């Protein structure tokens, strides 16, 4: 049973059905099709604003192209030390921006904190020997599985406005965060000061599709060229758009995320009553880090449960997905209970 990542899953049946239907007939290429136009309109409706929407194939492309809009080559992006753009994108943000620097900042619970952002932003102002701080990137939900509240995003946005910085949100697990927050998509994005959102879908039931949502439509023309130059303008865009359209229909995106979150809570409830097992960070999304004796980690992996261990630390990273079943969760909990001797 695989709890290594929500990337290990396939796609929701509704997405596959839509893909098969979209395969029939002919339509215009490069996004000049009815599927893409409907998706763009639907995302604008969801976020309650007239945004510019661009589909790309991967989260790395979405983040890197978005950041390239926000910083010059001599600029800097402030991000969390553990953020995906800092650790897991193989220099793509630097490449697409033409050499801008990522400046990583620590922070408890996987989050950036306003006072740290303010300090780092001030250091990048008006001194030609330093890179110019140009943007701040937040991950929602974070790599620790935690979530920025609306107030936390607004507090960092206030600093961005003070120092004339753009705000980027890596929303690979945006919907998982949204389900926990209980706010509207608009309230946690543009109304809170986010300039560009990378709206993830691949981790939540889609095969290949992510959306870059530009809340400032004046950026749309330049982004369209950057997407093309970066090799992410698909000729058969309807194949990508049909997936995203199915994802956004009948609240599938929210139902999938709510289920993944519920399975994570079920797992946390079952494991954290066992001796010497505890959450390292609050369980707020579908990603959890659990302090767990090494012998239990080893025994669970020997039983065939797949998950990552954080380096040499006795910490297990467990991730649930839209198709994780209660039986799978209960099986892991039962095995952990057996190995703990409880």
C-alpha positions in Angstrom: 0.0 0.0 0.0 1.5 3.3 -1.1 1.5 6.3 1.1 4.7 7.8 -0.4 2.9 10.6 -2.3 -0.3 11.7 -3.9 1.7 11.6 -7.2 1.6 7.8 -7.1 -2.1 7.7 -8.1 -3.8 7.6 -11.5 -6.6 9.8 -12.4 -10.2 10.2 -11.3 -12.6 8.2 -13.6 -14.4 11.4 -14.5 -11.2 12.8 -15.8 -10.5 9.7 -17.9 -14.0 9.7 -19.3 -13.6 13.4 -20.3 -10.3 12.7 -22.0 -11.9 9.9 -24.1 -14.8 12.1 -25.1 -12.4 15.0 -26.1 -10.5 12.6 -28.3 -13.4 12.5 -30.8 -13.6 15.0 -33.7 -11.4 17.9 -34.5 -10.9 21.3 -32.9 -8.5 24.2 -33.2 -5.0 23.8 -31.7 -2.9 25.8 -29.2 -5.8 26.7 -26.9 -8.1 28.1 -29.5 -10.7 25.4 -28.6 -13.9 25.4 -26.7 -12.5 23.2 -23.9 -9.8 25.7 -23.1 -12.2 28.6 -23.2 -14.6 26.9 -20.9 -11.8 26.1 -18.4 -10.6 29.7 -18.4 -14.1 31.0 -17.7 -14.7 28.4 -15.0 -11.5 29.3 -13.1 -12.4 33.0 -13.3 -15.8 32.1 -11.8 -14.3 30.0 -9.0 -12.0 32.9 -8.1 -14.6 35.5 -8.5 -12.4 37.7 -10.8 -11.5 38.3 -14.4 -8.1 36.6 -14.3 -5.8 35.4 -17.1 -5.5 31.6 -17.0 -2.8 29.5 -18.7 -2.6 25.7 -18.6 0.8 23.9 -18.4 1.8 20.3 -17.9 3.8 20.3 -14.6 4.0 22.1 -11.3 7.6 22.9 -11.9 6.8 24.7 -15.2 3.9 26.5 -13.5 6.0 27.8 -10.7 9.1 28.6 -12.8 7.2 30.5 -15.5 5.2 32.4 -12.9 8.3 33.4 -11.0 10.0 34.5 -14.2 7.2 37.1 -14.5 7.9 38.5 -11.0 11.7 39.0 -10.9 14.4 40.2 -13.2 17.6 38.2 -13.7 19.3 40.3 -11.0 16.4 39.8 -8.6 15.7 37.4 -5.7 12.7 35.4 -4.6 12.2 34.8 -0.9 11.0 31.3 -0.1 10.9 28.8 2.7 14.0 26.6 3.1 11.9 23.4 2.5 9.9 24.8 -0.4 9.5 22.8 -3.5 11.0 25.6 -5.6 14.1 25.7 -3.4 14.7 21.9 -3.1 12.9 19.9 -5.8 12.9 21.8 -9.1 16.5 21.3 -10.2 17.2 25.0 -10.7 14.2 25.5 -13.0 13.1 28.9 -11.3 16.6 30.2 -11.8 16.7 28.9 -15.4 13.4 30.4 -16.5 14.0 33.7 -14.8 17.4 34.1 -16.5 19.4 33.7 -13.3 17.4 35.2 -10.4 18.4 34.0 -7.0 16.3 32.1 -4.5 16.9 33.2 -0.9 15.6 30.6 1.5 14.3 31.5 5.0 13.6 29.1 7.8 10.3 29.1 9.7 8.5 26.8 12.1 5.8 24.5 10.8 7.1 24.8 7.2 5.8 28.5 7.0 7.4 31.8 6.3 6.8 34.3 9.1 6.2 38.0 8.5 9.1 39.3 10.7 11.6 37.0 8.8 10.2 38.1 5.4 10.5 41.8 6.4 14.1 41.3 7.5 15.1 39.6 4.3 13.2 42.0 2.1 15.0 45.0 3.8 18.4 43.5 3.0 17.7 43.4 -0.7 16.8 47.1 -1.1 19.0 49.8 -2.7 22.4 48.1 -2.5 23.8 47.3 -6.0 26.1 44.6 -4.7 23.2 42.5 -3.5 20.4 40.9 -5.6 17.3 43.0 -5.6 14.4 41.3 -3.6 11.6 41.1 -6.1 9.1 38.5 -4.9 7.9 36.2 -2.1 6.8 32.6 -2.7 4.4 30.8 -0.4 3.5 27.1 -0.6 -0.1 26.3 0.1 -0.3 23.7 1.7 3.3 23.8 2.8 5.8 20.9 2.4 5.2 20.2 6.1 1.5 19.7 5.3 0.6 22.9 7.2 -1.6 25.7 5.9 -1.3 29.5 5.8 -4.4 31.2 7.2 -6.0 34.1 5.4 -4.6 36.4 8.1 -1.1 35.0 7.7 -1.2 35.5 3.9 -2.4 39.0 4.4 0.3 39.8 6.9 3.0 38.8 4.4 1.2 40.6 1.7 1.4 43.8 3.7 5.2 43.4 3.8 5.2 42.8 0.0 3.4 46.0 -0.6 5.7 47.9 1.7 8.8 46.7 -0.3 7.1 46.6 -3.7 7.3 42.9 -4.0 5.1 40.4 -5.9 3.6 37.5 -4.2 3.5 34.0 -5.7 1.6 31.0 -4.3 2.7 27.5 -5.1 -0.7 25.8 -4.9 0.2 22.2 -5.8 -2.1 21.2 -2.9 -4.1 24.3 -2.9 -7.4 22.5 -2.8 -6.4 20.4 0.3 -5.6 23.7 2.0 -8.9 25.3 0.9 -10.9 22.4 2.3 -9.3 22.9 5.7 -9.6 26.7 5.7 -13.3 26.8 4.8 -12.9 30.1 3.0 -13.5 31.0 -0.6 -10.7 30.6 -3.2 -10.7 34.4 -3.7 -10.3 35.1 0.0 -7.0 33.1 0.3 -5.6 34.4 -3.0 -6.1 37.7 -4.7 -8.2 39.2 -1.9 -5.3 38.4 0.5 -2.7 39.9 -1.9 -1.6 37.0 -4.1 -0.5 38.1 -7.6 -0.1 34.7 -9.2 -1.4 31.4 -8.2 -0.1 28.1 -9.5 -3.3 26.0 -9.2 -2.4 22.4 -8.9 -4.5 19.4 -10.1 -2.1 16.6 -10.8 -1.8 15.6 -7.1 -5.6 15.5 -6.8 -7.0 13.4 -9.6 -5.8 14.8 -12.9 -3.2 13.1 -15.2 -1.4 16.1 -16.6 -2.6 19.6 -16.1 -1.8 22.6 -13.9 -3.1 26.2 -14.2 -1.3 29.4 -13.8 -3.8 32.1 -12.6 -2.6 35.6 -13.2 -4.8 37.9 -11.1 -3.3 40.9 -13.0 -4.4 40.4 -16.5 -1.8 43.0 -17.8 0.7 40.2 -17.3 -1.1 37.9 -19.8 0.6 38.9 -23.0 4.1 38.5 -21.6 3.2 35.2 -20.0 1.9 33.8 -23.2 5.2 34.4 -24.9 7.1 32.9 -21.9 4.9 29.8 -22.0 5.5 29.3 -25.7 9.3 29.9 -25.4 9.4 27.5 -22.5 7.8 24.7 -24.5 4.6 24.5 -22.6 2.1 25.7 -25.3 0.5 22.4 -26.3 -0.7 22.0 -29.8 -3.5 19.6 -28.7 -4.4 21.8 -25.7 -7.9 20.3 -25.5 -6.4 17.1 -24.1 -5.2 19.1 -21.1 -8.2 21.3 -20.9 -10.7 18.4 -21.0 -9.0 17.0 -17.9 -9.1 20.3 -16.0 -12.7 20.9 -17.1 -13.8 17.5 -15.6 -11.8 18.2 -12.5 -13.7 21.5 -11.9 -17.1 20.0 -12.7 -19.6 19.0 -10.0 -17.0 20.0 -7.3 -14.8 16.9 -8.1 -11.7 18.9 -7.2 -13.1 19.7 -3.8 -14.5 16.3 -3.1 -11.2 14.6 -4.0 -9.3 16.9 -1.6 -11.8 16.6 1.2 -11.5 12.8 0.9 -7.7 12.9 1.0 -7.8 15.1 4.0 -10.3 12.9 5.8 -8.1 9.8 5.2 -5.1 11.7 6.6 -7.1 12.6 9.7 -8.2 9.0 10.1 -4.6 7.9 9.9 -3.4 10.5 12.4 -6.2 9.6 14.9 -5.3 5.9 14.6 -1.5 6.3 14.9 -1.2 9.1 17.5 -2.8 7.0 20.3 0.0 4.5 20.0 3.1 4.7 22.3 5.9 7.0 21.1 4.1 8.1 17.9 3.2 11.7 17.5 2.7 14.4 14.8 5.7 16.6 14.2 3.5 19.3 12.7 -0.2 19.8 13.0 -2.3 17.6 10.6 -3.9 20.2 8.4 -3.9 18.7 4.9 -3.2 15.3 3.3 0.5 15.3 4.2 1.8 14.3 7.6 5.1 13.8 9.3 5.1 11.5 12.3 7.7 10.9 14.9 7.9 7.1 15.0 10.4 4.6 16.5 12.8 3.4 13.9 11.9 -0.2 14.5 8.2 0.5 13.6 9.3 2.4 10.5 11.4 -0.5 9.4 8.7 -3.1 10.2 6.0 -1.2 8.3 8.2 -0.9 5.3 9.1 -4.6 5.5 5.3 -5.3 5.6 5.1 -3.6 2.2 3.8 -0.1 3.2 5.5 2.4 1.0 6.4 5.8 2.4 9.4 8.1 2.8 11.6 8.5 5.9 13.1 11.9 6.4 16.8 11.3 6.1 18.1 9.4 9.0 15.6 10.8 11.4 12.9 8.5 12.8 10.2 10.5 11.1 7.8 9.0 8.6 6.2 11.1 5.8 2.8 9.7 5.0 0.5 11.1 2.3 -3.0 10.2 1.5 -4.8 10.8 -1.9 -8.2 11.1 -3.5 -8.4 7.4 -3.9 -7.0 6.2 -0.6 -9.5 3.9 1.1 -10.4 3.6 4.8 -9.4 -0.1 4.6 -5.9 0.9 3.5 -5.5 3.4 6.3 -6.8 0.9 8.8 -4.4 -1.7 7.6 -1.4 0.6 8.3 -2.7 1.6 11.7 -3.3 -2.1 12.6 0.2 -3.0 11.5 1.7 -0.1 13.5 -0.3 -1.2 16.5 1.0 -4.7 16.2 4.6 -3.6 15.9 4.3 -1.2 18.8 3.1 -3.9 21.1 0.0 -1.8 22.1 
